[in-house]
Amino acid sequence: MDAQVLISAFLMGLAGSLHCVGMCGPIALSLPTAGKTVAAKVSGALLYNLGRISTYAMFGLVFGWIGRSFAWFGWQQKISILLGAAILIFLLFPVFFPGKTLHPIISRAMTAVRNQLAKTIFRASPQALYTTGVLNGLLPCGLVYMALTGAAITGDPVKGMSFMALFGAGTMPAMFATGFFGQWLKQPVRLRMRQLYPALMALMALLLILRGLNLGIPLVSPKINASSSESAACIPDDQTHSFK
């Protein structure tokens, strides 16, 4: 896999770390490691973060496979637009339809995840710490959605899984620091970070849509020839790099 892709995945996670602290920081702060030895805190934080990364990697595997399927038809840009639109709908639905759920199945699934998370978050066993991270990774997150687009564009399940694993690794330094020093991070600061979440999601959604519009803007909306993307799908994986 191209080193540039791996680096971009890691940097995406690193750049989004403040978002992670604002949204997932309270979970990291609630881990039952207070008052324990440094070794216990490190192992607990490591298990929790490995759980998150495991979930991201599995999502990357699925989205890489989806990207490969769409690549055969030259639909990578359509994926970007659809994911961006989906994030905007997810973000704006509560504003226009307060008190209503986007879909009963999604609502029940998220409620089940949160209920299970509430059962495991205060348990100190290695299995519980890892499971807490896995469940945390299932919660809605605009930053993860953005990263999953990158995984889909790789057009390969293994590459997509690697992309998301490196993305998760990029978020680890800030999450480790939150677990160790989060008690000194004042509540108003964490609240302000959480308030930035909708704006960050909206920005990511717009970037995804712009990327799919093929406007020829470097980095933001690079020009991709449909004919070349279709022909690339016919070349063996070891001779192509579908992420650009």
C-alpha atoms as an extended CHARMM CRD file, in Angstrom:
* protein
*
       244  EXT
         1         1  MET       CA              0.0000000000        0.0000000000        0.0000000000  PROA      1               0.0000000000
         2         2  ASP       CA              1.2740000000        3.4790000000       -0.9050000000  PROA      2               0.0000000000
         3         3  ALA       CA              3.0460000000        5.0940000000        2.0690000000  PROA      3               0.0000000000
         4         4  GLN       CA              1.3960000000        8.4030000000        1.1900000000  PROA      4               0.0000000000
         5         5  VAL       CA             -2.0260000000        6.8620000000        1.8100000000  PROA      5               0.0000000000
         6         6  LEU       CA             -0.9550000000        5.4850000000        5.1890000000  PROA      6               0.0000000000
         7         7  ILE       CA              0.5250000000        8.8200000000        6.2140000000  PROA      7               0.0000000000
         8         8  SER       CA             -2.6100000000       10.7070000000        5.1720000000  PROA      8               0.0000000000
         9         9  ALA       CA             -4.7680000000        8.3170000000        7.2200000000  PROA      9               0.0000000000
        10        10  PHE       CA             -2.6080000000        8.7850000000       10.3090000000  PROA      10              0.0000000000
        11        11  LEU       CA             -2.5140000000       12.5780000000        9.8830000000  PROA      11              0.0000000000
        12        12  MET       CA             -6.2860000000       12.6850000000        9.4650000000  PROA      12              0.0000000000
        13        13  GLY       CA             -6.6680000000       10.9950000000       12.8430000000  PROA      13              0.0000000000
        14        14  LEU       CA             -4.0140000000       13.2070000000       14.4130000000  PROA      14              0.0000000000
        15        15  ALA       CA             -5.6120000000       16.3900000000       13.0610000000  PROA      15              0.0000000000
        16        16  GLY       CA             -9.0350000000       15.3250000000       14.3300000000  PROA      16              0.0000000000
        17        17  SER       CA             -7.8060000000       14.5010000000       17.8230000000  PROA      17              0.0000000000
        18        18  LEU       CA             -9.3770000000       17.5590000000       19.4360000000  PROA      18              0.0000000000
        19        19  HSD       CA            -12.7110000000       16.4560000000       18.0540000000  PROA      19              0.0000000000
        20        20  CYS       CA            -12.1530000000       13.0360000000       19.6260000000  PROA      20              0.0000000000
        21        21  VAL       CA            -11.3190000000       14.6040000000       22.9860000000  PROA      21              0.0000000000
        22        22  GLY       CA            -14.5120000000       16.6570000000       22.8890000000  PROA      22              0.0000000000
        23        23  MET       CA            -16.7920000000       13.7800000000       21.9030000000  PROA      23              0.0000000000
        24        24  CYS       CA            -15.1670000000       10.6510000000       23.3480000000  PROA      24              0.0000000000
        25        25  GLY       CA            -13.1630000000       12.2900000000       26.1320000000  PROA      25              0.0000000000
        26        26  PRO       CA            -15.8950000000       11.7340000000       28.7450000000  PROA      26              0.0000000000
        27        27  ILE       CA            -15.7870000000        8.0000000000       28.0100000000  PROA      27              0.0000000000
        28        28  ALA       CA            -11.9870000000        7.9200000000       28.3390000000  PROA      28              0.0000000000
        29        29  LEU       CA            -12.2570000000        9.8450000000       31.6100000000  PROA      29              0.0000000000
        30        30  SER       CA            -14.8260000000        7.3700000000       32.9320000000  PROA      30              0.0000000000
        31        31  LEU       CA            -12.5890000000        4.3180000000       32.5380000000  PROA      31              0.0000000000
        32        32  PRO       CA            -12.0840000000        2.6290000000       35.9390000000  PROA      32              0.0000000000
        33        33  THR       CA             -8.3360000000        3.2840000000       36.1280000000  PROA      33              0.0000000000
        34        34  ALA       CA             -8.2730000000        6.1930000000       38.5850000000  PROA      34              0.0000000000
        35        35  GLY       CA             -5.9900000000        5.5950000000       41.5580000000  PROA      35              0.0000000000
        36        36  LYS       CA             -4.2650000000        2.6610000000       39.9020000000  PROA      36              0.0000000000
        37        37  THR       CA             -0.6150000000        2.2350000000       38.9740000000  PROA      37              0.0000000000
        38        38  VAL       CA              0.8280000000        3.8150000000       35.8580000000  PROA      38              0.0000000000
        39        39  ALA       CA              1.1470000000        0.3520000000       34.2840000000  PROA      39              0.0000000000
        40        40  ALA       CA             -2.5460000000       -0.3420000000       34.9450000000  PROA      40              0.0000000000
        41        41  LYS       CA             -3.5450000000        3.0160000000       33.4680000000  PROA      41              0.0000000000
        42        42  VAL       CA             -1.4180000000        2.4420000000       30.3650000000  PROA      42              0.0000000000
        43        43  SER       CA             -2.7630000000       -1.0760000000       29.7950000000  PROA      43              0.0000000000
        44        44  GLY       CA             -6.3460000000        0.0880000000       30.3720000000  PROA      44              0.0000000000
        45        45  ALA       CA             -6.0070000000        2.9940000000       27.9380000000  PROA      45              0.0000000000
        46        46  LEU       CA             -4.3190000000        0.7150000000       25.4120000000  PROA      46              0.0000000000
        47        47  LEU       CA             -7.1010000000       -1.8800000000       25.5610000000  PROA      47              0.0000000000
        48        48  TYR       CA             -9.7760000000        0.8050000000       25.2410000000  PROA      48              0.0000000000
        49        49  ASN       CA             -8.0890000000        2.4030000000       22.2290000000  PROA      49              0.0000000000
        50        50  LEU       CA             -7.4090000000       -0.9670000000       20.5890000000  PROA      50              0.0000000000
        51        51  GLY       CA            -11.1260000000       -1.6270000000       20.8820000000  PROA      51              0.0000000000
        52        52  ARG       CA            -11.9190000000        1.6140000000       19.0500000000  PROA      52              0.0000000000
        53        53  ILE       CA             -9.3600000000        0.8690000000       16.3610000000  PROA      53              0.0000000000
        54        54  SER       CA            -10.7250000000       -2.6640000000       15.9110000000  PROA      54              0.0000000000
        55        55  THR       CA            -14.1580000000       -1.2430000000       15.1350000000  PROA      55              0.0000000000
        56        56  TYR       CA            -12.7020000000        1.3260000000       12.7420000000  PROA      56              0.0000000000
        57        57  ALA       CA            -10.6820000000       -1.3820000000       10.9860000000  PROA      57              0.0000000000
        58        58  MET       CA            -13.7510000000       -3.5850000000       10.5010000000  PROA      58              0.0000000000
        59        59  PHE       CA            -15.6410000000       -0.6270000000        9.0610000000  PROA      59              0.0000000000
        60        60  GLY       CA            -12.6560000000        0.0230000000        6.7840000000  PROA      60              0.0000000000
        61        61  LEU       CA            -12.7620000000       -3.5800000000        5.5720000000  PROA      61              0.0000000000
        62        62  VAL       CA            -16.4510000000       -3.2270000000        4.6620000000  PROA      62              0.0000000000
        63        63  PHE       CA            -16.0840000000        0.1890000000        3.0230000000  PROA      63              0.0000000000
        64        64  GLY       CA            -12.9850000000       -0.9160000000        1.1210000000  PROA      64              0.0000000000
        65        65  TRP       CA            -15.0390000000       -3.7880000000       -0.2820000000  PROA      65              0.0000000000
        66        66  ILE       CA            -17.8840000000       -1.4040000000       -1.1430000000  PROA      66              0.0000000000
        67        67  GLY       CA            -15.3730000000        0.9150000000       -2.8300000000  PROA      67              0.0000000000
        68        68  ARG       CA            -14.0430000000       -1.9690000000       -4.9230000000  PROA      68              0.0000000000
        69        69  SER       CA            -17.5990000000       -2.8270000000       -6.0170000000  PROA      69              0.0000000000
        70        70  PHE       CA            -18.3000000000        0.7660000000       -7.0380000000  PROA      70              0.0000000000
        71        71  ALA       CA            -14.8890000000        1.1290000000       -8.7130000000  PROA      71              0.0000000000
        72        72  TRP       CA            -15.9110000000       -1.4110000000      -11.3570000000  PROA      72              0.0000000000
        73        73  PHE       CA            -18.5670000000        1.1000000000      -12.4690000000  PROA      73              0.0000000000
        74        74  GLY       CA            -16.4500000000        4.2410000000      -11.9770000000  PROA      74              0.0000000000
        75        75  TRP       CA            -18.7360000000        5.4330000000       -9.1620000000  PROA      75              0.0000000000
        76        76  GLN       CA            -16.1440000000        6.5230000000       -6.5850000000  PROA      76              0.0000000000
        77        77  GLN       CA            -17.2420000000       10.1510000000       -6.8350000000  PROA      77              0.0000000000
        78        78  LYS       CA            -20.8800000000        9.1990000000       -6.3400000000  PROA      78              0.0000000000
        79        79  ILE       CA            -19.8980000000        7.4570000000       -3.0980000000  PROA      79              0.0000000000
        80        80  SER       CA            -18.3420000000       10.6880000000       -1.8370000000  PROA      80              0.0000000000
        81        81  ILE       CA            -21.4460000000       12.7340000000       -2.6690000000  PROA      81              0.0000000000
        82        82  LEU       CA            -23.8120000000       10.1930000000       -1.1150000000  PROA      82              0.0000000000
        83        83  LEU       CA            -21.8170000000        9.9580000000        2.1120000000  PROA      83              0.0000000000
        84        84  GLY       CA            -21.6380000000       13.7490000000        2.3720000000  PROA      84              0.0000000000
        85        85  ALA       CA            -25.3900000000       14.0360000000        1.8350000000  PROA      85              0.0000000000
        86        86  ALA       CA            -26.0310000000       11.3080000000        4.4130000000  PROA      86              0.0000000000
        87        87  ILE       CA            -23.9960000000       13.2020000000        7.0310000000  PROA      87              0.0000000000
        88        88  LEU       CA            -25.9220000000       16.4220000000        6.3230000000  PROA      88              0.0000000000
        89        89  ILE       CA            -29.2420000000       14.5990000000        6.6730000000  PROA      89              0.0000000000
        90        90  PHE       CA            -28.0770000000       13.0230000000        9.9270000000  PROA      90              0.0000000000
        91        91  LEU       CA            -27.0110000000       16.4630000000       11.1800000000  PROA      91              0.0000000000
        92        92  LEU       CA            -30.0370000000       18.5050000000       10.0640000000  PROA      92              0.0000000000
        93        93  PHE       CA            -32.8260000000       16.0020000000       10.7490000000  PROA      93              0.0000000000
        94        94  PRO       CA            -33.1320000000       16.8720000000       14.4840000000  PROA      94              0.0000000000
        95        95  VAL       CA            -33.2180000000       20.5900000000       13.5980000000  PROA      95              0.0000000000
        96        96  PHE       CA            -36.1710000000       20.3240000000       11.2090000000  PROA      96              0.0000000000
        97        97  PHE       CA            -37.9020000000       17.4180000000       12.9490000000  PROA      97              0.0000000000
        98        98  PRO       CA            -37.2760000000       17.8590000000       16.6990000000  PROA      98              0.0000000000
        99        99  GLY       CA            -38.2500000000       14.9270000000       18.8560000000  PROA      99              0.0000000000
       100       100  LYS       CA            -38.3630000000       12.5300000000       15.9110000000  PROA      100             0.0000000000
       101       101  THR       CA            -35.8640000000        9.8120000000       15.0470000000  PROA      101             0.0000000000
       102       102  LEU       CA            -34.2550000000        9.4650000000       11.6380000000  PROA      102             0.0000000000
       103       103  HSD       CA            -35.1870000000        5.8010000000       11.4900000000  PROA      103             0.0000000000
       104       104  PRO       CA            -36.5360000000        3.5330000000       14.2500000000  PROA      104             0.0000000000
       105       105  ILE       CA            -33.9950000000        0.8090000000       13.4690000000  PROA      105             0.0000000000
       106       106  ILE       CA            -31.0570000000        3.2270000000       13.6880000000  PROA      106             0.0000000000
       107       107  SER       CA            -32.4450000000        4.7390000000       16.8730000000  PROA      107             0.0000000000
       108       108  ARG       CA            -32.9050000000        1.3370000000       18.5040000000  PROA      108             0.0000000000
       109       109  ALA       CA            -29.4250000000        0.2600000000       17.4400000000  PROA      109             0.0000000000
       110       110  MET       CA            -27.7820000000        3.3660000000       18.9490000000  PROA      110             0.0000000000
       111       111  THR       CA            -29.8350000000        2.9640000000       22.1370000000  PROA      111             0.0000000000
       112       112  ALA       CA            -28.6910000000       -0.6450000000       22.4070000000  PROA      112             0.0000000000
       113       113  VAL       CA            -25.0440000000        0.4080000000       21.9430000000  PROA      113             0.0000000000
       114       114  ARG       CA            -25.3240000000        3.1180000000       24.6150000000  PROA      114             0.0000000000
       115       115  ASN       CA            -27.0520000000        0.7570000000       27.0410000000  PROA      115             0.0000000000
       116       116  GLN       CA            -24.3480000000       -1.8560000000       26.5840000000  PROA      116             0.0000000000
       117       117  LEU       CA            -21.6770000000        0.8130000000       26.9370000000  PROA      117             0.0000000000
       118       118  ALA       CA            -23.1950000000        1.8700000000       30.2470000000  PROA      118             0.0000000000
       119       119  LYS       CA            -22.8090000000       -1.7150000000       31.4820000000  PROA      119             0.0000000000
       120       120  THR       CA            -19.1530000000       -2.1280000000       30.5210000000  PROA      120             0.0000000000
       121       121  ILE       CA            -17.6340000000        1.3230000000       31.0260000000  PROA      121             0.0000000000
       122       122  PHE       CA            -17.1340000000        0.9950000000       34.7890000000  PROA      122             0.0000000000
       123       123  ARG       CA            -15.7480000000       -2.5370000000       34.7190000000  PROA      123             0.0000000000
       124       124  ALA       CA            -12.0050000000       -2.8620000000       35.1260000000  PROA      124             0.0000000000
       125       125  SER       CA            -11.4650000000       -6.2530000000       33.4840000000  PROA      125             0.0000000000
       126       126  PRO       CA             -9.3850000000       -6.3470000000       30.2740000000  PROA      126             0.0000000000
       127       127  GLN       CA            -12.3570000000       -7.7240000000       28.3440000000  PROA      127             0.0000000000
       128       128  ALA       CA            -14.6100000000       -4.8920000000       29.5430000000  PROA      128             0.0000000000
       129       129  LEU       CA            -12.0450000000       -2.2010000000       28.7090000000  PROA      129             0.0000000000
       130       130  TYR       CA            -11.6020000000       -3.5870000000       25.1970000000  PROA      130             0.0000000000
       131       131  THR       CA            -15.3810000000       -3.9490000000       24.7320000000  PROA      131             0.0000000000
       132       132  THR       CA            -15.8900000000       -0.3460000000       25.8590000000  PROA      132             0.0000000000
       133       133  GLY       CA            -13.5840000000        0.7540000000       23.0530000000  PROA      133             0.0000000000
       134       134  VAL       CA            -15.3560000000       -1.4430000000       20.5070000000  PROA      134             0.0000000000
       135       135  LEU       CA            -18.7460000000        0.0110000000       21.4790000000  PROA      135             0.0000000000
       136       136  ASN       CA            -17.3400000000        3.5470000000       21.5030000000  PROA      136             0.0000000000
       137       137  GLY       CA            -16.2780000000        3.0120000000       17.8920000000  PROA      137             0.0000000000
       138       138  LEU       CA            -19.8820000000        2.2360000000       16.9330000000  PROA      138             0.0000000000
       139       139  LEU       CA            -21.2210000000        5.6140000000       18.0830000000  PROA      139             0.0000000000
       140       140  PRO       CA            -21.9970000000        8.2070000000       15.3640000000  PROA      140             0.0000000000
       141       141  CYS       CA            -18.9830000000       10.3640000000       14.4700000000  PROA      141             0.0000000000
       142       142  GLY       CA            -18.5280000000       12.7360000000       11.5340000000  PROA      142             0.0000000000
       143       143  LEU       CA            -14.7420000000       12.3930000000       11.6540000000  PROA      143             0.0000000000
       144       144  VAL       CA            -15.0170000000        8.6170000000       11.2850000000  PROA      144             0.0000000000
       145       145  TYR       CA            -17.4210000000        9.0650000000        8.3640000000  PROA      145             0.0000000000
       146       146  MET       CA            -14.8540000000       11.2740000000        6.6480000000  PROA      146             0.0000000000
       147       147  ALA       CA            -12.1540000000        8.6610000000        7.1750000000  PROA      147             0.0000000000
       148       148  LEU       CA            -14.4280000000        5.9180000000        5.8490000000  PROA      148             0.0000000000
       149       149  THR       CA            -14.6740000000        7.8040000000        2.5860000000  PROA      149             0.0000000000
       150       150  GLY       CA            -10.9030000000        7.5040000000        2.3010000000  PROA      150             0.0000000000
       151       151  ALA       CA            -11.2070000000        3.7850000000        3.0340000000  PROA      151             0.0000000000
       152       152  ALA       CA            -13.8320000000        3.4100000000        0.3040000000  PROA      152             0.0000000000
       153       153  ILE       CA            -11.7370000000        5.2950000000       -2.2320000000  PROA      153             0.0000000000
       154       154  THR       CA             -8.8430000000        2.8770000000       -1.7340000000  PROA      154             0.0000000000
       155       155  GLY       CA            -11.0620000000        0.3760000000       -3.5600000000  PROA      155             0.0000000000
       156       156  ASP       CA             -9.6950000000       -2.6220000000       -1.6510000000  PROA      156             0.0000000000
       157       157  PRO       CA            -10.8710000000       -4.3070000000        1.6090000000  PROA      157             0.0000000000
       158       158  VAL       CA             -7.3870000000       -4.8260000000        3.0700000000  PROA      158             0.0000000000
       159       159  LYS       CA             -6.2670000000       -1.3170000000        2.1330000000  PROA      159             0.0000000000
       160       160  GLY       CA             -9.4840000000        0.1030000000        3.5610000000  PROA      160             0.0000000000
       161       161  MET       CA             -8.9170000000       -1.7790000000        6.8170000000  PROA      161             0.0000000000
       162       162  SER       CA             -5.3110000000       -0.5530000000        6.9880000000  PROA      162             0.0000000000
       163       163  PHE       CA             -6.4210000000        3.0090000000        6.2670000000  PROA      163             0.0000000000
       164       164  MET       CA             -8.8950000000        3.0050000000        9.1640000000  PROA      164             0.0000000000
       165       165  ALA       CA             -6.4320000000        1.3130000000       11.5340000000  PROA      165             0.0000000000
       166       166  LEU       CA             -3.8770000000        4.0640000000       10.8380000000  PROA      166             0.0000000000
       167       167  PHE       CA             -6.5880000000        6.6840000000       11.2330000000  PROA      167             0.0000000000
       168       168  GLY       CA             -7.4240000000        5.2480000000       14.6450000000  PROA      168             0.0000000000
       169       169  ALA       CA             -3.7430000000        5.1740000000       15.5730000000  PROA      169             0.0000000000
       170       170  GLY       CA             -3.5830000000        8.8960000000       14.7760000000  PROA      170             0.0000000000
       171       171  THR       CA             -6.2610000000        9.6250000000       17.3750000000  PROA      171             0.0000000000
       172       172  MET       CA             -4.4820000000        7.6330000000       20.1020000000  PROA      172             0.0000000000
       173       173  PRO       CA             -2.0090000000       10.2540000000       21.4250000000  PROA      173             0.0000000000
       174       174  ALA       CA             -4.7620000000       12.7200000000       22.3220000000  PROA      174             0.0000000000
       175       175  MET       CA             -6.9860000000       10.0040000000       23.7750000000  PROA      175             0.0000000000
       176       176  PHE       CA             -4.1070000000        8.6240000000       25.8520000000  PROA      176             0.0000000000
       177       177  ALA       CA             -3.3880000000       12.1290000000       27.1480000000  PROA      177             0.0000000000
       178       178  THR       CA             -7.0640000000       12.6070000000       27.9910000000  PROA      178             0.0000000000
       179       179  GLY       CA             -7.0890000000        9.4120000000       30.0430000000  PROA      179             0.0000000000
       180       180  PHE       CA             -4.0340000000       10.5210000000       32.0310000000  PROA      180             0.0000000000
       181       181  PHE       CA             -4.4910000000       14.2800000000       32.2760000000  PROA      181             0.0000000000
       182       182  GLY       CA             -8.1740000000       14.7840000000       31.4560000000  PROA      182             0.0000000000
       183       183  GLN       CA             -9.0450000000       15.6370000000       35.0450000000  PROA      183             0.0000000000
       184       184  TRP       CA             -7.2530000000       18.9470000000       34.4870000000  PROA      184             0.0000000000
       185       185  LEU       CA             -9.2640000000       19.6350000000       31.3320000000  PROA      185             0.0000000000
       186       186  LYS       CA            -12.0200000000       21.8680000000       32.6510000000  PROA      186             0.0000000000
       187       187  GLN       CA            -15.6580000000       21.0740000000       31.9030000000  PROA      187             0.0000000000
       188       188  PRO       CA            -16.3070000000       24.3390000000       29.9520000000  PROA      188             0.0000000000
       189       189  VAL       CA            -13.4370000000       23.4760000000       27.6070000000  PROA      189             0.0000000000
       190       190  ARG       CA            -14.8120000000       19.9840000000       26.9600000000  PROA      190             0.0000000000
       191       191  LEU       CA            -18.2770000000       21.4610000000       26.4740000000  PROA      191             0.0000000000
       192       192  ARG       CA            -16.9360000000       23.9430000000       23.9220000000  PROA      192             0.0000000000
       193       193  MET       CA            -15.2770000000       21.0800000000       22.0380000000  PROA      193             0.0000000000
       194       194  ARG       CA            -18.5930000000       19.2190000000       21.9470000000  PROA      194             0.0000000000
       195       195  GLN       CA            -20.3630000000       22.3190000000       20.6500000000  PROA      195             0.0000000000
       196       196  LEU       CA            -17.9580000000       22.4240000000       17.7180000000  PROA      196             0.0000000000
       197       197  TYR       CA            -19.0690000000       18.9160000000       16.6760000000  PROA      197             0.0000000000
       198       198  PRO       CA            -22.0210000000       19.9330000000       14.4090000000  PROA      198             0.0000000000
       199       199  ALA       CA            -19.8870000000       22.5130000000       12.5930000000  PROA      199             0.0000000000
       200       200  LEU       CA            -17.1180000000       19.9570000000       12.0660000000  PROA      200             0.0000000000
       201       201  MET       CA            -19.6090000000       17.4020000000       10.7340000000  PROA      201             0.0000000000
       202       202  ALA       CA            -21.0870000000       19.9590000000        8.3370000000  PROA      202             0.0000000000
       203       203  LEU       CA            -17.6190000000       20.9270000000        7.0790000000  PROA      203             0.0000000000
       204       204  MET       CA            -16.7250000000       17.2940000000        6.4820000000  PROA      204             0.0000000000
       205       205  ALA       CA            -19.9940000000       16.6740000000        4.6450000000  PROA      205             0.0000000000
       206       206  LEU       CA            -19.3970000000       19.6530000000        2.3580000000  PROA      206             0.0000000000
       207       207  LEU       CA            -15.8200000000       18.5190000000        1.6450000000  PROA      207             0.0000000000
       208       208  LEU       CA            -17.1000000000       15.0640000000        0.7130000000  PROA      208             0.0000000000
       209       209  ILE       CA            -19.6760000000       16.5380000000       -1.6510000000  PROA      209             0.0000000000
       210       210  LEU       CA            -17.1110000000       18.8960000000       -3.2030000000  PROA      210             0.0000000000
       211       211  ARG       CA            -14.7290000000       16.0050000000       -3.7570000000  PROA      211             0.0000000000
       212       212  GLY       CA            -17.4130000000       14.0990000000       -5.6140000000  PROA      212             0.0000000000
       213       213  LEU       CA            -18.3510000000       17.0600000000       -7.8460000000  PROA      213             0.0000000000
       214       214  ASN       CA            -15.0700000000       16.7950000000       -9.7810000000  PROA      214             0.0000000000
       215       215  LEU       CA            -14.5200000000       20.5750000000       -9.9330000000  PROA      215             0.0000000000
       216       216  GLY       CA            -10.8020000000       20.4390000000      -10.5530000000  PROA      216             0.0000000000
       217       217  ILE       CA             -9.8530000000       22.1900000000       -7.2860000000  PROA      217             0.0000000000
       218       218  PRO       CA             -6.5450000000       20.7620000000       -6.0060000000  PROA      218             0.0000000000
       219       219  LEU       CA             -6.8950000000       18.6750000000       -2.8230000000  PROA      219             0.0000000000
       220       220  VAL       CA            -10.5050000000       19.7730000000       -2.2570000000  PROA      220             0.0000000000
       221       221  SER       CA            -12.1530000000       18.5450000000       -5.4760000000  PROA      221             0.0000000000
       222       222  PRO       CA             -9.4960000000       17.0410000000       -7.7730000000  PROA      222             0.0000000000
       223       223  LYS       CA            -10.3790000000       16.4260000000      -11.4080000000  PROA      223             0.0000000000
       224       224  ILE       CA            -10.8100000000       12.7270000000      -12.1210000000  PROA      224             0.0000000000
       225       225  ASN       CA            -11.4920000000       11.4310000000      -15.6220000000  PROA      225             0.0000000000
       226       226  ALA       CA            -14.3190000000        8.9180000000      -15.6080000000  PROA      226             0.0000000000
       227       227  SER       CA            -12.6940000000        6.9250000000      -18.4010000000  PROA      227             0.0000000000
       228       228  SER       CA             -9.4250000000        6.5460000000      -16.4800000000  PROA      228             0.0000000000
       229       229  SER       CA            -11.1680000000        5.4910000000      -13.2600000000  PROA      229             0.0000000000
       230       230  GLU       CA            -13.1700000000        2.8970000000      -15.1460000000  PROA      230             0.0000000000
       231       231  SER       CA            -10.0970000000        1.4910000000      -16.8500000000  PROA      231             0.0000000000
       232       232  ALA       CA             -8.2120000000        1.4140000000      -13.5240000000  PROA      232             0.0000000000
       233       233  ALA       CA            -10.8100000000       -0.9860000000      -12.1740000000  PROA      233             0.0000000000
       234       234  CYS       CA             -9.7050000000       -3.5070000000      -14.7950000000  PROA      234             0.0000000000
       235       235  ILE       CA             -6.0270000000       -3.3680000000      -13.7830000000  PROA      235             0.0000000000
       236       236  PRO       CA             -4.8160000000       -5.8080000000      -11.0870000000  PROA      236             0.0000000000
       237       237  ASP       CA             -4.7310000000       -4.3320000000       -7.5690000000  PROA      237             0.0000000000
       238       238  ASP       CA             -0.9440000000       -4.5580000000       -7.2390000000  PROA      238             0.0000000000
       239       239  GLN       CA             -0.5560000000       -2.2470000000      -10.2470000000  PROA      239             0.0000000000
       240       240  THR       CA             -2.9200000000        0.5150000000       -9.1800000000  PROA      240             0.0000000000
       241       241  HSD       CA             -3.3220000000        3.0380000000       -6.4300000000  PROA      241             0.0000000000
       242       242  SER       CA             -6.9840000000        4.0200000000       -6.4230000000  PROA      242             0.0000000000
       243       243  PHE       CA             -6.6490000000        6.5480000000       -3.6070000000  PROA      243             0.0000000000
       244       244  LYS       CA             -5.5650000000        9.9500000000       -4.9310000000  PROA      244             0.0000000000
